[in-house]
Amino acid sequence: MRKIVTAPTIIEDAYAAQGITAIAGVDEAGRGALAGPVVACAVVLPTGCVIEGVNDSKKVSAKRREELAKRIEDTALSFSFGIMNVDVIEEINILQASLMAMGSAVGGLRTMPGIALVDGNQVPQNLLCKAFCIKQGDSASHLIAAASILAKVERDKIMCELHNKHPEYGFDKHKGYGTIAHKAAIERFGLCVHHRMSFCKAFDRHK
């Protein structure tokens, strides 16, 4: 029987012990893709809540992610998404677009948390709460792992919707990432409006 690995709550527990009960986990999905938006999620779970199996979204199967996303949404005190499309990514670069998406997600929460735990090594500017970045936070923090799952599932839905408009690229399979099949489709069909042009120039023979 395969062991179920759940991201720890050590960081959250430490802040809760200081009396900070509204803590948000924040993460993004799609930063390294060749097409589609970058999607961030902020989520606040009840203090002490542990959802078995919640871990870094990259370590969880697609089917299991969808199951966990439903449990997270049903359990969460609040969750919110921030979405930055290709035009924004091309204008301000993917790092800044990711940070902006994270900031938008935190700003959309029904109740502003006392602290936001953000995956990575930078935090969004101008948040209305304190924020701390945690490298590899989606494996180190239960809340960030929960945010990573919600962000990934939401972005996958968007990419499947884009597949219906542009089925020649196979967005429903690779979700916009740079697979061999995706690069081959770009070489054959060129870029569509949902591709990040600065990411794809090397594969586009139609330019």
C-alpha positions, 0 to 999 in steps of 0.5 A: 500500500502506497504511503500517503505523505502530507505536508507538515503544519510546523510553521503554521503551528508556531505562528498559532502558538503566538496567537495568530490564528488567521494564516494564509498559504499562498502559491502559484501555478503556471510560472514555467509554462509556454502558454496560458495564465499564471494562477495564484491562490491564497487559502486560510484553513481553520487553526490546526486543520490537517487534510490528509494527503495535501502536499506539493501539487507536483507530487500528487496525481491529477485525480487526487489533486481534484479530490483534495481541491474539493476537500480544501474548498469545503474546509477552508475559511476563505480562499481566493485566486489571482490570475494574470494573463499572457498580456500581463506576463509579456508586459511585466515579466513572469516573476512580477506577474506571479507576484502580482497574482499572489497579491491579488489572491491575498487581497481577494480573501474575505478576511485579511489574514494576520500572516501570509506564508508565500512559496518562493524567495520573494513576497508581493509588495503592498500586502495588507498583512505581514508576509514571509517567503518560504523556499520550497514552501509547498513541501514545508507548509500545509497551507502553502501545499493546499494553495498549490493544489487549488492553484494547479486545479484552477489553472488546469481547468483554464487550460482545458477551456483553452483547448476547446478553442485551440485543440491543435496544441493539446493544451488539455494534455500538457497544460501549456508546458513545454513538452515535446508534443507542444513544441512540435505543435508550435513548430507546425501551427505557429503561436496563438494568442495564449502563447507567451511569445517571449517564451516560445520564439525558439520553437516558432518557425512561423515568425 
